[in-house]
């Protein structure tokens, strides 16, 4: 199934891909309506209980990737999942969600980008991320290709240093910091194949990563901050030639076998629960000792 999705994303023209996505959205809406009328939906309380069952506790820092359609019908839509997550981690916890405005290859996106508007550019990563991004207490990082929003007492820590970095996955990024803070990553109804952003932290964490995954060009970008001021920065983007070579989901069995990840269920959605610190450490160790990457998931 994941390989089929990867093929569609890699080889179908963008205009045809958007048509395919629209058709899928219509099908999903019909399925959710059917679940609603059949009484097979979920409430915030049921989602909250499931989160507690899989080990989410007060004070956790969570980076969450999700698919509303895979979770199933929720009484109040994305609000139910977000409210359940926030209640599970409590006021001392931090909830993070990536919300990139880019639906395709980074190179295509950056070449047509006039300005990244931190306040107004919508997320292309699903309804849950867009709902979360627009919450009044959500703080959005200012990197144009991979922004992340955070709610919690440490929102500034996670988001404030993202702007100005040549790559969005280094030690100044929310993706790296969730590991530094010993947080957790939830993949709710998605997998590493379509939401494996944290895999890229390896490429910046080691010296002279052996594959040329970044495009040669250092792109200038204008960013409009939430206060209306415009700032310039430069960023690298992934080379689509190498993006097409990823085999992310082939890494999942190794993460599960080593105890870095656990399988669970939230709503109707198959879910992966990752220990973020252990994930980064295992990626670095596997790369150095076995040559394992998302491009060579069985070693080199």
Beta strands, then each sheet from edge to edge (+ up, - down):
strand 1: 61-66
strand 2: 94-98
strand 3: 116-117
strand 4: 139-140
strand 5: 148-152
strand 6: 184-188
strand 7: 219-224
strand 8: 230-235
strand 9: 261-266
strand 10: 269-275
sheet 1: 4+ 5- 2+ 1+ 6+ 10- 9+
sheet 2: 3+ 7+ 8-
end
